[in-house]
Structures are given as C-alpha cells and as structure tokens.
Amino acid sequence: MSVTAAVVADPDPSLHDDQQPTKKSRRRTMNPRRKLTKTSGLGLGIAVVWFSILVLIPLAVVVGTSAAGGLANFIAALANAQTLNAIGLTVTVSLVVTALNVVLGTIIAWVLVRDRFWGHSVLNIVIDVPFALPTIVAGLVLLSLYGNSSPLGVNIANTRWSVGLAIAFVTLPFVVRSVQPVLEELETDVEEAATCLGAGALVTFSRIVLPSLIPAITSGAALSFARGISEYGSMVLLSGNLPNKTEVVSVRMLTHIENGDMASAAALATGMLIIAAAVIVALDVLRRTVDRRDS
C-alpha cells in the first residue's frame, strides 16, 4: 500500500474500524430529517411560487410554443444547416472553454487560498469583474484589445477564436468561486501527514485534495457551460456574427425572433435546454460516481 493511500485509508490508526463513523452516518447526523413546521411550510410555498414564476412557467411557455407546430416543424427548425452550424459552434466552444476553466479555475482558486503575494487582494477582486461588467461592455473591451486596431498586434475579430475568447471571459469566475470556499474549509492535516510520509505534491493533490474538490468543480463546470451556451453580449461586436462561421445560438435565436418566427426560436431554445440539461446530468453522475468511490 502506498504512503498516501495509507494516510487516506486510515487517517487515525487509534480508531478501530467499528469506531469510525461512515459518511452516511455523518450525513444523517448533520442533516436529520424532520417534518415541516408551519413556518418552514410557508417558506417552502413562497420559494416554490417564486421559482415557478421566474423559471418553471416561462420554460413551460417556451416548450409549449416549440411544440405548437408539431414534431415535424420542431425537427425542421433544428435541422436547418445554419442552425446546426450555430449549435455545433456554440456547444463545442463552450465545452472546450469549460474544460479550460476546470483546470485554470482550480489552479487560480488554489493560488488565492494557499498562497499570499503582493496584489493578492487585487486579483481576488478582479476575478469577479466578468460578473459585474455588462457583457456588451466586455465585448467592446475585447474588441479594443483583440480587434482590427489591437494595441497588442493580435486581431482575432470575426473568427471562431473570438467566440472562445468571449465565452472564456464571461465564464472564468464560475469554477474559481465554486472551488475557492471548499479549499478554504479543507483541513491540511492529512496533506501534511502524507508529505511527511514521503508522498509528492502531485500524489497528495490527486489522492487527497482533488476528491474533496470534485463536487465544487463539477458545479462550477455546469454553471460555466450553461453560461457559455447562452452568451450573447460579449461576442456581438467581436465575432461579427457571420452565418455558418461565427454565428452562435443566441444570435441565431434573435434572428428568428426579429423575423417573427417565434416557433423556430422556441424550438432552438428548447433544444439548447435539452443539451444543457444533459451536460448538467452527466456532471452530476460524475460527481456521484467519484463520491461513491471515495466513500
């Protein structure tokens, strides 16, 4: 058995197997099930009503509009060559950017939590700029830096690179802010013990730290992907919205709406909703699989 595995398997040898609480028992202790009180029931009712008004009812209307013309019209709206190209570009770039965010976002979160350096507070604030900055302003900033008059000498305007850059800009904080609080709460005792027993930094991270971060990483990845496939403002100026080249789903949907074709716009929205739900479910399955393996 490796040094790190020994640390993970038996962090406190003084406890016998029958004395160590299992993860399920800890969950039952921390989250006891109880009946709803009147106050809790009222709060739940308010939450459900508000969630229905903001999310469920609008989604139901969109899905109903897309189904009004029948299955044939729904498929025809999605099977259009220009629409398929927009979906393919949006989903592919969003997946690639999400993968980059998982790696780079985790690294940034690690640096912010575990290291102290000059400018630490500034970097911690700057990470949230994409949250606060209007996306159309972000598009103007990106166009100024990476457009025809780029002071850096880098011109990616009206190319697919501009789509990836715009999506990366607006989705960067999601993984960072999902992983950061989990890292702050992690105890370093087991890591120090593994290091003392000869485990390297990479082994310690992959065998001890990473399993604890998986739920946060998958949550941030789901948010990043969902945000990426819906982005519009930051790429309007930079990408050029060229049909079959740099046109994304949000622009294609707006084109349908401007042409008065609400059924096609709703069908495209429903299709993207299905794709987003599939990715989120896949990430949740991954999280549960890792959780079961480590329990």
Order of alpha helices (4+ residues) and beta strands (2+ residues): alpha-alpha-alpha-alpha-alpha-alpha-alpha-alpha-alpha-alpha-alpha-alpha-alpha-alpha-alpha-alpha
